[in-house]
Amino acid sequence: MISAIFGGVIRDMMVNEIPLIFSRQIYATACLAGAALYIGLRHLA
């Protein structure tokens, strides 16, 4: 997941575009937040 997100960021930076993760689409941010929440809750259980 992380390599896919940052691979897309690097690709967008190389072609001089604003990466999607920093624009109005928040799919990557929501995915990272969900993964962090899951890992955090697994440690509590």
PDBQT receptor file of N, H, CA, C and O in Angstrom, charges set to zero:
ATOM      1  N   MET A   1       0.827  -1.174   0.000  1.00  0.00    +0.000 N 
ATOM      2  CA  MET A   1       0.000   0.000   0.000  1.00  0.00    +0.000 C 
ATOM      3  C   MET A   1       0.878   1.247   0.000  1.00  0.00    +0.000 C 
ATOM      4  O   MET A   1       0.639   2.178  -0.769  1.00  0.00    +0.000 OA
ATOM      5  N   ILE A   2       1.881   1.266   0.849  1.00  0.00    +0.000 N 
ATOM      6  H   ILE A   2       2.076   0.510   1.474  1.00  0.00    +0.000 HD
ATOM      7  CA  ILE A   2       2.741   2.447   0.941  1.00  0.00    +0.000 C 
ATOM      8  C   ILE A   2       3.525   2.645  -0.351  1.00  0.00    +0.000 C 
ATOM      9  O   ILE A   2       3.656   3.770  -0.834  1.00  0.00    +0.000 OA
ATOM     10  N   SER A   3       4.048   1.551  -0.914  1.00  0.00    +0.000 N 
ATOM     11  H   SER A   3       3.942   0.637  -0.522  1.00  0.00    +0.000 HD
ATOM     12  CA  SER A   3       4.809   1.711  -2.159  1.00  0.00    +0.000 C 
ATOM     13  C   SER A   3       3.913   2.172  -3.304  1.00  0.00    +0.000 C 
ATOM     14  O   SER A   3       4.358   2.921  -4.174  1.00  0.00    +0.000 OA
ATOM     15  N   ALA A   4       2.665   1.736  -3.313  1.00  0.00    +0.000 N 
ATOM     16  H   ALA A   4       2.303   1.128  -2.607  1.00  0.00    +0.000 HD
ATOM     17  CA  ALA A   4       1.740   2.184  -4.360  1.00  0.00    +0.000 C 
ATOM     18  C   ALA A   4       1.425   3.670  -4.211  1.00  0.00    +0.000 C 
ATOM     19  O   ALA A   4       1.382   4.396  -5.204  1.00  0.00    +0.000 OA
ATOM     20  N   ILE A   5       1.208   4.116  -3.007  1.00  0.00    +0.000 N 
ATOM     21  H   ILE A   5       1.243   3.526  -2.200  1.00  0.00    +0.000 HD
ATOM     22  CA  ILE A   5       0.886   5.526  -2.768  1.00  0.00    +0.000 C 
ATOM     23  C   ILE A   5       2.057   6.413  -3.140  1.00  0.00    +0.000 C 
ATOM     24  O   ILE A   5       1.904   7.376  -3.891  1.00  0.00    +0.000 OA
ATOM     25  N   PHE A   6       3.243   6.082  -2.606  1.00  0.00    +0.000 N 
ATOM     26  H   PHE A   6       3.368   5.299  -1.996  1.00  0.00    +0.000 HD
ATOM     27  CA  PHE A   6       4.381   6.957  -2.857  1.00  0.00    +0.000 C 
ATOM     28  C   PHE A   6       4.935   6.783  -4.269  1.00  0.00    +0.000 C 
ATOM     29  O   PHE A   6       5.573   7.695  -4.794  1.00  0.00    +0.000 OA
ATOM     30  N   GLY A   7       4.701   5.626  -4.890  1.00  0.00    +0.000 N 
ATOM     31  H   GLY A   7       4.183   4.885  -4.462  1.00  0.00    +0.000 HD
ATOM     32  CA  GLY A   7       5.046   5.474  -6.293  1.00  0.00    +0.000 C 
ATOM     33  C   GLY A   7       4.225   6.417  -7.155  1.00  0.00    +0.000 C 
ATOM     34  O   GLY A   7       4.741   7.014  -8.100  1.00  0.00    +0.000 OA
ATOM     35  N   GLY A   8       2.947   6.550  -6.827  1.00  0.00    +0.000 N 
ATOM     36  H   GLY A   8       2.528   6.065  -6.059  1.00  0.00    +0.000 HD
ATOM     37  CA  GLY A   8       2.090   7.495  -7.543  1.00  0.00    +0.000 C 
ATOM     38  C   GLY A   8       2.503   8.933  -7.311  1.00  0.00    +0.000 C 
ATOM     39  O   GLY A   8       2.447   9.752  -8.228  1.00  0.00    +0.000 OA
ATOM     40  N   VAL A   9       2.917   9.248  -6.095  1.00  0.00    +0.000 N 
ATOM     41  H   VAL A   9       2.962   8.582  -5.350  1.00  0.00    +0.000 HD
ATOM     42  CA  VAL A   9       3.375  10.606  -5.781  1.00  0.00    +0.000 C 
ATOM     43  C   VAL A   9       4.632  10.920  -6.586  1.00  0.00    +0.000 C 
ATOM     44  O   VAL A   9       4.735  11.992  -7.183  1.00  0.00    +0.000 OA
ATOM     45  N   ILE A  10       5.585   9.995  -6.605  1.00  0.00    +0.000 N 
ATOM     46  H   ILE A  10       5.501   9.124  -6.121  1.00  0.00    +0.000 HD
ATOM     47  CA  ILE A  10       6.826  10.216  -7.348  1.00  0.00    +0.000 C 
ATOM     48  C   ILE A  10       6.540  10.351  -8.842  1.00  0.00    +0.000 C 
ATOM     49  O   ILE A  10       7.117  11.211  -9.508  1.00  0.00    +0.000 OA
ATOM     50  N   ARG A  11       5.651   9.505  -9.373  1.00  0.00    +0.000 N 
ATOM     51  H   ARG A  11       5.182   8.806  -8.832  1.00  0.00    +0.000 HD
ATOM     52  CA  ARG A  11       5.285   9.603 -10.789  1.00  0.00    +0.000 C 
ATOM     53  C   ARG A  11       4.704  10.973 -11.106  1.00  0.00    +0.000 C 
ATOM     54  O   ARG A  11       5.083  11.596 -12.098  1.00  0.00    +0.000 OA
ATOM     55  N   ASP A  12       3.780  11.447 -10.262  1.00  0.00    +0.000 N 
ATOM     56  H   ASP A  12       3.472  10.941  -9.457  1.00  0.00    +0.000 HD
ATOM     57  CA  ASP A  12       3.164  12.743 -10.505  1.00  0.00    +0.000 C 
ATOM     58  C   ASP A  12       4.186  13.875 -10.408  1.00  0.00    +0.000 C 
ATOM     59  O   ASP A  12       4.117  14.836 -11.174  1.00  0.00    +0.000 OA
ATOM     60  N   MET A  13       5.124  13.770  -9.481  1.00  0.00    +0.000 N 
ATOM     61  H   MET A  13       5.179  12.989  -8.859  1.00  0.00    +0.000 HD
ATOM     62  CA  MET A  13       6.145  14.804  -9.352  1.00  0.00    +0.000 C 
ATOM     63  C   MET A  13       7.078  14.817 -10.565  1.00  0.00    +0.000 C 
ATOM     64  O   MET A  13       7.534  15.882 -10.979  1.00  0.00    +0.000 OA
ATOM     65  N   MET A  14       7.365  13.651 -11.134  1.00  0.00    +0.000 N 
ATOM     66  H   MET A  14       6.994  12.786 -10.797  1.00  0.00    +0.000 HD
ATOM     67  CA  MET A  14       8.259  13.583 -12.290  1.00  0.00    +0.000 C 
ATOM     68  C   MET A  14       7.626  14.187 -13.545  1.00  0.00    +0.000 C 
ATOM     69  O   MET A  14       8.341  14.706 -14.402  1.00  0.00    +0.000 OA
ATOM     70  N   VAL A  15       6.308  14.128 -13.664  1.00  0.00    +0.000 N 
ATOM     71  H   VAL A  15       5.727  13.707 -12.967  1.00  0.00    +0.000 HD
ATOM     72  CA  VAL A  15       5.636  14.723 -14.822  1.00  0.00    +0.000 C 
ATOM     73  C   VAL A  15       5.077  16.110 -14.487  1.00  0.00    +0.000 C 
ATOM     74  O   VAL A  15       4.276  16.665 -15.240  1.00  0.00    +0.000 OA
ATOM     75  N   ASN A  16       5.512  16.660 -13.346  1.00  0.00    +0.000 N 
ATOM     76  H   ASN A  16       6.162  16.209 -12.735  1.00  0.00    +0.000 HD
ATOM     77  CA  ASN A  16       5.180  18.030 -12.936  1.00  0.00    +0.000 C 
ATOM     78  C   ASN A  16       3.678  18.242 -12.761  1.00  0.00    +0.000 C 
ATOM     79  O   ASN A  16       3.128  19.241 -13.224  1.00  0.00    +0.000 OA
ATOM     80  N   GLU A  17       3.020  17.297 -12.091  1.00  0.00    +0.000 N 
ATOM     81  H   GLU A  17       3.467  16.485 -11.715  1.00  0.00    +0.000 HD
ATOM     82  CA  GLU A  17       1.605  17.428 -11.743  1.00  0.00    +0.000 C 
ATOM     83  C   GLU A  17       1.458  17.383 -10.233  1.00  0.00    +0.000 C 
ATOM     84  O   GLU A  17       2.339  16.886  -9.530  1.00  0.00    +0.000 OA
ATOM     85  N   ILE A  18       0.351  17.900  -9.739  1.00  0.00    +0.000 N 
ATOM     86  H   ILE A  18      -0.364  18.303 -10.310  1.00  0.00    +0.000 HD
ATOM     87  CA  ILE A  18       0.061  17.823  -8.310  1.00  0.00    +0.000 C 
ATOM     88  C   ILE A  18      -0.360  16.388  -8.000  1.00  0.00    +0.000 C 
ATOM     89  O   ILE A  18      -1.298  15.880  -8.615  1.00  0.00    +0.000 OA
ATOM     90  N   PRO A  19       0.316  15.723  -7.054  1.00  0.00    +0.000 N 
ATOM     91  CA  PRO A  19      -0.070  14.348  -6.719  1.00  0.00    +0.000 C 
ATOM     92  C   PRO A  19      -1.514  14.267  -6.237  1.00  0.00    +0.000 C 
ATOM     93  O   PRO A  19      -1.997  15.158  -5.538  1.00  0.00    +0.000 OA
ATOM     94  N   LEU A  20      -2.195  13.188  -6.618  1.00  0.00    +0.000 N 
ATOM     95  H   LEU A  20      -1.803  12.464  -7.186  1.00  0.00    +0.000 HD
ATOM     96  CA  LEU A  20      -3.601  13.020  -6.244  1.00  0.00    +0.000 C 
ATOM     97  C   LEU A  20      -3.804  12.989  -4.738  1.00  0.00    +0.000 C 
ATOM     98  O   LEU A  20      -4.850  13.401  -4.237  1.00  0.00    +0.000 OA
ATOM     99  N   ILE A  21      -2.791  12.496  -4.010  1.00  0.00    +0.000 N 
ATOM    100  H   ILE A  21      -1.940  12.162  -4.416  1.00  0.00    +0.000 HD
ATOM    101  CA  ILE A  21      -2.941  12.415  -2.551  1.00  0.00    +0.000 C 
ATOM    102  C   ILE A  21      -3.057  13.803  -1.913  1.00  0.00    +0.000 C 
ATOM    103  O   ILE A  21      -3.602  13.935  -0.817  1.00  0.00    +0.000 OA
ATOM    104  N   PHE A  22      -2.547  14.845  -2.595  1.00  0.00    +0.000 N 
ATOM    105  H   PHE A  22      -2.105  14.739  -3.486  1.00  0.00    +0.000 HD
ATOM    106  CA  PHE A  22      -2.609  16.207  -2.070  1.00  0.00    +0.000 C 
ATOM    107  C   PHE A  22      -3.761  17.013  -2.660  1.00  0.00    +0.000 C 
ATOM    108  O   PHE A  22      -3.922  18.188  -2.333  1.00  0.00    +0.000 OA
ATOM    109  N   SER A  23      -4.561  16.397  -3.523  1.00  0.00    +0.000 N 
ATOM    110  H   SER A  23      -4.430  15.442  -3.788  1.00  0.00    +0.000 HD
ATOM    111  CA  SER A  23      -5.682  17.119  -4.114  1.00  0.00    +0.000 C 
ATOM    112  C   SER A  23      -6.976  16.740  -3.396  1.00  0.00    +0.000 C 
ATOM    113  O   SER A  23      -6.942  16.254  -2.266  1.00  0.00    +0.000 OA
ATOM    114  N   ARG A  24      -8.090  16.959  -4.037  1.00  0.00    +0.000 N 
ATOM    115  H   ARG A  24      -8.118  17.354  -4.956  1.00  0.00    +0.000 HD
ATOM    116  CA  ARG A  24      -9.389  16.753  -3.385  1.00  0.00    +0.000 C 
ATOM    117  C   ARG A  24      -9.710  15.295  -3.134  1.00  0.00    +0.000 C 
ATOM    118  O   ARG A  24     -10.566  14.998  -2.301  1.00  0.00    +0.000 OA
ATOM    119  N   GLN A  25      -9.057  14.379  -3.822  1.00  0.00    +0.000 N 
ATOM    120  H   GLN A  25      -8.361  14.621  -4.498  1.00  0.00    +0.000 HD
ATOM    121  CA  GLN A  25      -9.329  12.965  -3.610  1.00  0.00    +0.000 C 
ATOM    122  C   GLN A  25      -8.512  12.477  -2.417  1.00  0.00    +0.000 C 
ATOM    123  O   GLN A  25      -7.294  12.648  -2.377  1.00  0.00    +0.000 OA
ATOM    124  N   ILE A  26      -9.186  11.874  -1.456  1.00  0.00    +0.000 N 
ATOM    125  H   ILE A  26     -10.176  11.735  -1.488  1.00  0.00    +0.000 HD
ATOM    126  CA  ILE A  26      -8.500  11.497  -0.218  1.00  0.00    +0.000 C 
ATOM    127  C   ILE A  26      -8.426   9.993  -0.039  1.00  0.00    +0.000 C 
ATOM    128  O   ILE A  26      -8.332   9.507   1.089  1.00  0.00    +0.000 OA
ATOM    129  N   TYR A  27      -8.469   9.240  -1.149  1.00  0.00    +0.000 N 
ATOM    130  H   TYR A  27      -8.546   9.635  -2.065  1.00  0.00    +0.000 HD
ATOM    131  CA  TYR A  27      -8.498   7.787  -1.017  1.00  0.00    +0.000 C 
ATOM    132  C   TYR A  27      -7.262   7.258  -0.307  1.00  0.00    +0.000 C 
ATOM    133  O   TYR A  27      -7.381   6.358   0.524  1.00  0.00    +0.000 OA
ATOM    134  N   ALA A  28      -6.088   7.780  -0.604  1.00  0.00    +0.000 N 
ATOM    135  H   ALA A  28      -5.991   8.511  -1.279  1.00  0.00    +0.000 HD
ATOM    136  CA  ALA A  28      -4.858   7.285   0.004  1.00  0.00    +0.000 C 
ATOM    137  C   ALA A  28      -4.803   7.663   1.479  1.00  0.00    +0.000 C 
ATOM    138  O   ALA A  28      -4.386   6.852   2.307  1.00  0.00    +0.000 OA
ATOM    139  N   THR A  29      -5.212   8.867   1.816  1.00  0.00    +0.000 N 
ATOM    140  H   THR A  29      -5.550   9.525   1.144  1.00  0.00    +0.000 HD
ATOM    141  CA  THR A  29      -5.212   9.303   3.211  1.00  0.00    +0.000 C 
ATOM    142  C   THR A  29      -6.190   8.463   4.027  1.00  0.00    +0.000 C 
ATOM    143  O   THR A  29      -5.881   8.058   5.148  1.00  0.00    +0.000 OA
ATOM    144  N   ALA A  30      -7.358   8.204   3.470  1.00  0.00    +0.000 N 
ATOM    145  H   ALA A  30      -7.609   8.533   2.560  1.00  0.00    +0.000 HD
ATOM    146  CA  ALA A  30      -8.335   7.374   4.173  1.00  0.00    +0.000 C 
ATOM    147  C   ALA A  30      -7.822   5.953   4.341  1.00  0.00    +0.000 C 
ATOM    148  O   ALA A  30      -8.059   5.329   5.376  1.00  0.00    +0.000 OA
ATOM    149  N   CYS A  31      -7.132   5.439   3.350  1.00  0.00    +0.000 N 
ATOM    150  H   CYS A  31      -6.940   5.946   2.510  1.00  0.00    +0.000 HD
ATOM    151  CA  CYS A  31      -6.581   4.089   3.422  1.00  0.00    +0.000 C 
ATOM    152  C   CYS A  31      -5.502   4.001   4.502  1.00  0.00    +0.000 C 
ATOM    153  O   CYS A  31      -5.483   3.048   5.282  1.00  0.00    +0.000 OA
ATOM    154  N   LEU A  32      -4.615   4.978   4.551  1.00  0.00    +0.000 N 
ATOM    155  H   LEU A  32      -4.631   5.751   3.917  1.00  0.00    +0.000 HD
ATOM    156  CA  LEU A  32      -3.576   4.991   5.584  1.00  0.00    +0.000 C 
ATOM    157  C   LEU A  32      -4.174   5.138   6.979  1.00  0.00    +0.000 C 
ATOM    158  O   LEU A  32      -3.729   4.478   7.918  1.00  0.00    +0.000 OA
ATOM    159  N   ALA A  33      -5.172   5.992   7.119  1.00  0.00    +0.000 N 
ATOM    160  H   ALA A  33      -5.534   6.528   6.356  1.00  0.00    +0.000 HD
ATOM    161  CA  ALA A  33      -5.815   6.175   8.414  1.00  0.00    +0.000 C 
ATOM    162  C   ALA A  33      -6.514   4.892   8.860  1.00  0.00    +0.000 C 
ATOM    163  O   ALA A  33      -6.444   4.527  10.034  1.00  0.00    +0.000 OA
ATOM    164  N   GLY A  34      -7.177   4.215   7.947  1.00  0.00    +0.000 N 
ATOM    165  H   GLY A  34      -7.233   4.512   6.994  1.00  0.00    +0.000 HD
ATOM    166  CA  GLY A  34      -7.831   2.957   8.280  1.00  0.00    +0.000 C 
ATOM    167  C   GLY A  34      -6.837   1.887   8.692  1.00  0.00    +0.000 C 
ATOM    168  O   GLY A  34      -7.083   1.143   9.641  1.00  0.00    +0.000 OA
ATOM    169  N   ALA A  35      -5.720   1.803   7.989  1.00  0.00    +0.000 N 
ATOM    170  H   ALA A  35      -5.520   2.407   7.218  1.00  0.00    +0.000 HD
ATOM    171  CA  ALA A  35      -4.683   0.824   8.333  1.00  0.00    +0.000 C 
ATOM    172  C   ALA A  35      -4.080   1.123   9.701  1.00  0.00    +0.000 C 
ATOM    173  O   ALA A  35      -3.858   0.208  10.494  1.00  0.00    +0.000 OA
ATOM    174  N   ALA A  36      -3.815   2.385   9.982  1.00  0.00    +0.000 N 
ATOM    175  H   ALA A  36      -3.995   3.129   9.338  1.00  0.00    +0.000 HD
ATOM    176  CA  ALA A  36      -3.261   2.762  11.283  1.00  0.00    +0.000 C 
ATOM    177  C   ALA A  36      -4.244   2.457  12.408  1.00  0.00    +0.000 C 
ATOM    178  O   ALA A  36      -3.843   1.979  13.469  1.00  0.00    +0.000 OA
ATOM    179  N   LEU A  37      -5.514   2.726  12.185  1.00  0.00    +0.000 N 
ATOM    180  H   LEU A  37      -5.839   3.115  11.323  1.00  0.00    +0.000 HD
ATOM    181  CA  LEU A  37      -6.535   2.429  13.189  1.00  0.00    +0.000 C 
ATOM    182  C   LEU A  37      -6.627   0.927  13.442  1.00  0.00    +0.000 C 
ATOM    183  O   LEU A  37      -6.720   0.493  14.590  1.00  0.00    +0.000 OA
ATOM    184  N   TYR A  38      -6.600   0.144  12.383  1.00  0.00    +0.000 N 
ATOM    185  H   TYR A  38      -6.525   0.497  11.450  1.00  0.00    +0.000 HD
ATOM    186  CA  TYR A  38      -6.662  -1.309  12.517  1.00  0.00    +0.000 C 
ATOM    187  C   TYR A  38      -5.480  -1.836  13.317  1.00  0.00    +0.000 C 
ATOM    188  O   TYR A  38      -5.657  -2.646  14.227  1.00  0.00    +0.000 OA
ATOM    189  N   ILE A  39      -4.281  -1.384  12.984  1.00  0.00    +0.000 N 
ATOM    190  H   ILE A  39      -4.137  -0.727  12.244  1.00  0.00    +0.000 HD
ATOM    191  CA  ILE A  39      -3.088  -1.854  13.696  1.00  0.00    +0.000 C 
ATOM    192  C   ILE A  39      -3.141  -1.438  15.163  1.00  0.00    +0.000 C 
ATOM    193  O   ILE A  39      -2.794  -2.213  16.054  1.00  0.00    +0.000 OA
ATOM    194  N   GLY A  40      -3.582  -0.202  15.401  1.00  0.00    +0.000 N 
ATOM    195  H   GLY A  40      -3.864   0.428  14.677  1.00  0.00    +0.000 HD
ATOM    196  CA  GLY A  40      -3.684   0.276  16.782  1.00  0.00    +0.000 C 
ATOM    197  C   GLY A  40      -4.685  -0.537  17.597  1.00  0.00    +0.000 C 
ATOM    198  O   GLY A  40      -4.411  -0.878  18.748  1.00  0.00    +0.000 OA
ATOM    199  N   LEU A  41      -5.826  -0.846  17.020  1.00  0.00    +0.000 N 
ATOM    200  H   LEU A  41      -6.048  -0.568  16.086  1.00  0.00    +0.000 HD
ATOM    201  CA  LEU A  41      -6.836  -1.621  17.725  1.00  0.00    +0.000 C 
ATOM    202  C   LEU A  41      -6.400  -3.073  17.926  1.00  0.00    +0.000 C 
ATOM    203  O   LEU A  41      -6.756  -3.695  18.927  1.00  0.00    +0.000 OA
ATOM    204  N   ARG A  42      -5.633  -3.613  16.981  1.00  0.00    +0.000 N 
ATOM    205  H   ARG A  42      -5.344  -3.108  16.167  1.00  0.00    +0.000 HD
ATOM    206  CA  ARG A  42      -5.122  -4.989  17.146  1.00  0.00    +0.000 C 
ATOM    207  C   ARG A  42      -4.173  -5.073  18.334  1.00  0.00    +0.000 C 
ATOM    208  O   ARG A  42      -4.136  -6.090  19.027  1.00  0.00    +0.000 OA
ATOM    209  N   HIS A  43      -3.405  -4.015  18.575  1.00  0.00    +0.000 N 
ATOM    210  H   HIS A  43      -3.435  -3.189  18.012  1.00  0.00    +0.000 HD
ATOM    211  CA  HIS A  43      -2.485  -4.029  19.714  1.00  0.00    +0.000 C 
ATOM    212  C   HIS A  43      -3.234  -3.913  21.043  1.00  0.00    +0.000 C 
ATOM    213  O   HIS A  43      -2.752  -4.395  22.068  1.00  0.00    +0.000 OA
ATOM    214  N   LEU A  44      -4.383  -3.290  21.033  1.00  0.00    +0.000 N 
ATOM    215  H   LEU A  44      -4.774  -2.898  20.200  1.00  0.00    +0.000 HD
ATOM    216  CA  LEU A  44      -5.165  -3.141  22.265  1.00  0.00    +0.000 C 
ATOM    217  C   LEU A  44      -5.898  -4.427  22.635  1.00  0.00    +0.000 C 
ATOM    218  O   LEU A  44      -6.168  -4.667  23.812  1.00  0.00    +0.000 OA
ATOM    219  N   ALA A  45      -6.216  -5.238  21.663  1.00  0.00    +0.000 N 
ATOM    220  H   ALA A  45      -5.997  -5.043  20.707  1.00  0.00    +0.000 HD
ATOM    221  CA  ALA A  45      -6.992  -6.460  21.916  1.00  0.00    +0.000 C 
ATOM    222  C   ALA A  45      -6.150  -7.576  22.463  1.00  0.00    +0.000 C 
ATOM    223  O   ALA A  45      -6.661  -8.664  22.725  1.00  0.00    +0.000 OA
TER     224      ALA A  45
